[in-house]
Amino acid sequence: MRKTAVRISIIGAGSATFSAGIVRDLCVCGGLEGSHIVFMDIDEKRLGAIAKLGAKIAGELSTNLVFSCTTDRREALKGADYVINTVQVKANELDGHDWVETQRSLAEKHGYYRGIRLHNLTQMHFMLELANDIKEICPGAWLLQSGNPVFEGCTFMHRAVGINVIGLCHGHYGYRHVARVLGLDSADVTAQMTGFNHWIWMTDFRHQGRDAYPLLDQWIADSADAYWADDTRRYSDVQMSRGAIHQYKLFGLMPIGDTPRMVGWWYHTDLETKKRWFGSHGGFDSEIGWAQYLKGIGASLERVENAANSDARATDIFKPVQSGEQIVPIINALTNDVEGVYQVNIPNKGRLLDEFPENVVVEGPGLVNGAGVFGIKARPLPATVVAGAMIPRWREAEQLVECMRLRSYNLLKLLVLSDARTRSLEQAENLIDEWLSEPHNTRLANYFS
């Protein structure tokens, strides 16, 4: 096995569970021994905890990794071969999720139940700054974009800056949940998913080499009602929800991962509607489900801090086996020419999805080796999926990307006007103006002015 040391900068490393998982994956990978991991975050407390935990994991696994910490993003990028961006932008005293909740409340005041994703503009403004820094400081580095919005953010960075960007998400593993519910051994199951990030569709589903879609149809006929009647499952179990199966029947392909959460405003008009389609919690994005999600994040942070500061072995929590995250295997593939196929978000060059232009980032299988990342052409999506789901989503993304690229207030206004909950021009304008006048959004307001 080839072993090559690289320099990996994790931006937003205070996302401690994620960062500790990356360290664990590096330790068990074997091909990246001696690598230097730079943890960067503006939260010094979290930064100290993850640095301590990372060193503890590496020590327990007797792996030769080097660690350093900084609160300076540009300093973190010096000499980087790979940059991992997991940032959720915060606002001074508010952490990233609290800031999102504040913006959600503002939008609800203007008639947008559960908010409207204006915080994506904040995220994309940060991505632009990071991409420009990478182009200046470490232009040959690969940016592995993990923080949302992956679809619009990666498309924006490719168009506006032109650095090496791969968007990554683990939503495609939703096919394994489908297999488990159907009683299938995931080792005997293969699947292919394609589309846009958080908007992917299972174009092929096989069990022991045979089409497994008939097994899904049989489950819907025989077992789905009993499954939906059991309300003991977690708020995040949307993959086999009524909403997901309704989307399958409506569009003709199974939506995978986060897709059932995102497709169709009509599933999300109010809490009772959410409960109808996604169970008694109302699904991941309801006020009930999201509160449980935030509570879980707090518990995870506490668990990480305890693992860093206690005498207990960190590897009892972060087991020394490769996780489902693709980040470290992709870094190893690019560095040591260990060829593999991964689910990636990359530009649609060569028309991987025939229906969309080359300057849009699409998600699907890609071949990764020492020469780079090469998309694998997808099976054509049915016309119902393209016309009914993909083109509307592309339009929304174009409005967001181009409003950021062109600094266009009018495109931002059109984006909000396109929302199904908008009832008047004044409603949209009042929301945007109040949002931009919020003190924490001063930089964005200046950006659009």
N, C-alpha and C positions, 0 to 999 in steps of 0.2 A: 504494500500500500504506500502510495506517495504521501508524504507529509510536508505541508507547506504552511509556514506561519504567516498570518495576515493581520492587518489592523482593522478592527471592527468597532465602529462608533454607534452606540445606541442612544438615540436622541429621544428624550422622554423616558429615561431609564427608571424613573420613580414608579412606573407601572411595574411594581416589584415582582408579582407572580410571573408576568410575561418575561421580564429580564432574567429572573432566576431560572426559568425554563430554558432560555437560550443558553445560559451558562451550562446547565446540565446536558443539553443536546451537544454542545461543543465538546464536553468532556467525554461523552460516549461515542462521538463521531470517529475519533482517532486520526483523521487526516489533517487536522488543523492544530495540532499540538504546538505550543510555543506562541500562539497567537496573543495579541494584545487587545484587550477589551476596554474601551473607553466608555464609562458611564457618564452621561450628561443629563442633568435635570436642573431646573431652577429651584426645586424644593430640596434644600440641603439635608433635612432630616431623612426624607425618603432615599436620597442619594447615598447617605451614609449607611442606611440599613441594607440596601441592595449590594453595595460594595462589600460589606462585611459578609453577607450571605453568599455572594458569588465566590469569594475567597474560601469560605467554609466548604462549599460544595466541591470546588476544585481540589481542596486539600484532602477531603475525605475520599475522593476518587483518584488521588495521586496523579493529577493531571497538571502538566506544565503550562499554565496560562498566566498571563500578566494582566493586572488590573490597574486602572487609574480612574480618577473622578474629576469632573469639572462642572461648574455652572455656566461656563462660557461656550456657547455653541460653536463659534468659529474656531476656538482652540481645540475643541473635540474633533473637528474635521481635518486637522492637519495630518497629512500622511495616511488618511483613511483609504482602505481598499474597498470597504463596504460600509454603508450607512443604513441603519435600521431606524425608521421613523415611526414611533408609536404614540406621538404627541396628541393629547387632548388639551387644547389651549385653555388656560385658566385666566382668571381676571383678578389680579392682586390677591385679596383675601379669600376669594372664591376658588375652589379647585375646579378642574375641568367639568366634572359632572354637575357640580352646583351651579356653574355658570350656564350650562345648557338648560338646567331647570329654571333659572331666572329668565332666560330668553323664552322658554316655553310659556311661562306664566304671562309674559308680556303679550305674546301672540294670542293666547287664550282670551285676554282682555279685549282683543279686537275681533273675536268670533272664530278663531281657529282652534278647535278642540284638539288637545294634545300637542299644540304648537305647529309651527312650520319650520322647516330646516334651514333657517337663516344662519344658524351657527356653522353650517357648512362653508359659508363665505369666510368666516373667521379662520376655519381650518385651512382653507385654500390660500388665504393670504399668508399664513405661516409657511405652507408648502412652497409658495413662490419665493419667499425669503430664503428658505433652506436650499431650494434648488439653485438659486443664484449664488449662494455661498459655496455650494458644492462645485459649481462650474468654475468659480474663481480659485478655490483652495485645493480641491482634489478632483479635477475634471475627469480623471479616468475611473473614478469610483462608481460602483453600482449602488443605487438607492433602492432599498427594499421597503416599499411603502406598505405599512400595516395599519396605520391609523386611518379612520374614515374622513371624508368620502373617497374610497379607493377609485371608483369609476371616474367621477369628475376630476378628482385631484390628479390622478395619473395622466388623464387626457390633457388637463391644463398644463402640467409641467412639461409634457412632451411638446406641446404647441408653443408655449411661451418661452421655454428655456432650452429644451433639447438635450437633456442629460440622459444617462442610462437609468431607466426606472422600470422596476418590476413591481406590480401590485400583487399583494398576497392576502388571502383570506382562507379560513378553514370551513366556510359554509358548504363547500362541495361535498364534505363528508356526510352531509345529510342523507345521502343515498344509503349509508350504512344503517341509519336509524330506520329507514324504510325496510331494509332487509331484516333487521332484528324483529320488527313488529310482524313481519310476514313469517317469522320463524325460520329464516334462512341463515346459514353460517356465512358470515361476511367473507370468509376465505374463499367461498365458492361463488362470490358475486362480483361482477364487474359492472361499471357504469361509465357513461360519458356525459358531461354537462357542458353547456355552452350558453353564451349570452353576454350580459353585462354584470359586473359585480353586484351581488344582492338581487340579481334579476336573471338567474340561470335556470335552465330547463334540461331535464334528463332525456337526452336524445337517444340513448341506448341503455338498456337495463337487462343484464343476463345472469342467469343462475346455471352454473355448470355448462356454460356455453349456449344455453337456450334462452329465448326471449322470456323475460320474467314479468313483463307487463300483464299477461293473462293472470298471473298469480296475484298481482295487485288488484285487478278487477274482481277476482274471486273473493279476496279479503273484503273489499268494499261491499259486495253483495251479502257476505255471510257474517262478517265480524265487526264491521265498522261501528254500527250502532252501539254494541256492547262496549267497545273501546271508548267511544265518546261519552258513554254514561259513567265511566269511572273517573271521578274528579280528584283522585289522589295524586295524579301526576303533576309535575312541576309546571309553573307558569310558562316556562320556555319551551314546552313540548308542542310546537306548532307544526312540525314536519308532517304529522299524520292527522292534523286537526280537520274539522269540518271545512274550514276555510281552504286548506291546502287541497283537499279532495274536490271541493267545488271548483277550484281553479283548474285542476286536472281535467275535470269534465268540461269546463268552459273552453279551455284553450287546446286540449288534446295532448298535452305533455305534462308530466309531473313537475311542479316547481320545487326547487331543491334549496335547502339551507335557510337563509334569511328571506328568500323570495316570497314565501307565503305571507310574511309580515308586511311586505312592501307593495305587492300587486293589489290594485283595486281599492279606491277610496271608499267604496260602498260597504266594505267589511269593517270600517272604522268610524262610522258617523257619530257614535256615542258608546258609552260603556255597555249598555244592554246589547247593542249590535255586536260589539267585540265578544261579549260572553257567548252569544249565539254561535259565532264562528270559531272561537278559540278556547272555549271552556270557561269554568266558573271564575277564573282569574282575569279573564278578558285578554289573555295572551301576553306576550312579552312587553308590548308597548302600551298597555293600559295603565291607568294610574295605580292599579293594584300590582300588576306584574312588574312594572318598572321600579316601584318602591322595593319590591323583594330583590330585584336585581341589584339596586344600589346598596341594600343591606348586605347582600352577598359580597360585594366588592369590599365593603368595610371589614367584613369578617376575614376575607382573603389577605388584606393588608395587615391585619392584626396577627394572622397566622404566620405571615412572612417575617414580621418583626420579632415574633417569639422564636421562630426558627433561627434567626440571625443572632439573637442575644442569649438563648438558653444553651444548656450543655447537651441537649438532645441532638442527635445526628440529623443534619439537614436533608440527607439523602433518604431518610425515612419518609419525608414529605415529597421531595423531588426524586422519585425513584430513578436509579441509574439505567434507564432505558430511553431510547429515542421516542420523543413525543410525536403527536400528529402534526406539529408545526413543520412547514416545509423549509423554513428559513435556512437553518444550518445545512441540511442536505443540498440545497441549491448553492449555497456558498461553496461547499465542498466540490460540487459538480463543476462550477465555474473555475475554481482554483486548481483542482487536481485532475480535471478532465474525467470525472466519474460520471459517465453519461446516464441520464435518467429522464423520465417523463413526469412532469409536475403540472398542477393546475395553476396557471399564471394569468395575470392581466397585463397585456402588452398591446402596442398599436396594431391595428388591423391590416398590416402590410401584407400584400399578396391576397387580400380579401379572404381572410380566414372565415369571416362571416360575409357572404356575398352581398347581403342586402345593405351594407353600411360602408362608408368611405374609410380610407386608410388612416386618416388622422384621428380616428376614434379608438379608444382603448377597449378591447373586448376580452372576455374571460373564456378560457378553455384550456385544453391540454397543450403543453409546449415541451419540446425537446431541449434539454439543457446539458451543455458540455463545455469544454475549455474554450470553444470558439464563440460561445454566447448562448442566446435564447432564441429558439426557432418555433414559431407557432405551427400547430398541426391543423390543417384545414378541417373545419367542422362539417358535420352532416347538415344539410339545409334544414332550417326551421320551418315548420308548417306555416302556411299563409295566415292562419288564425292567430298564431303566436306573434308573427311579424307585425301584422296590421293592428292587432288588438292590444298588444302589450309592448313589443320592442320599439316600434316607431314612436308611440307616445312617450316612452321613457327616454328615448334618444333626444326628442324635442326638448324635454325638461333639462336634460344634461347640457345640451347645446346652449340653452339660455343661460344656465349657470356658468358654464365655462367661458362663454363669450362675454358675459357681463363682467367677469373678472379680467379676462384678457384685454378687453377694450375699455375697462373702467366705466362701463355704461350704466348710469342710473336708470335709463329707459328700459334696458334689457332686464335689470333687476325688477323693475315695476311689472314688466310683462310676465316674468317668472311667477310673481305673486298673483297676478291677474289670472294666470292659467290654473291656479288651484281651484278645485271644485267647490271649496267653501267660500270663495270670494263672491260677494253679492253686489259690489259696486266699486267703481274706480276710487272713490274716496276711502273706502275701507282699506284697500291695498296701500294707498298713499299714506294714510294715517299710521298704519303699522310700520311701514318702512321708515318714515320720518322719525317716529318715536324711537325705533330700534337704533337708527344711526345717531340719534341725539344722546343715547345712553353714554355716559362718560367712558365706560370701558371700550366703547366702539369708536372712539375718536380717531384712531389710526385708519379704520375702515372708512369713516366719513370723509377723511382727508383723501383717501385713495380714490373715492368716487367723485370727489369734487375736482 
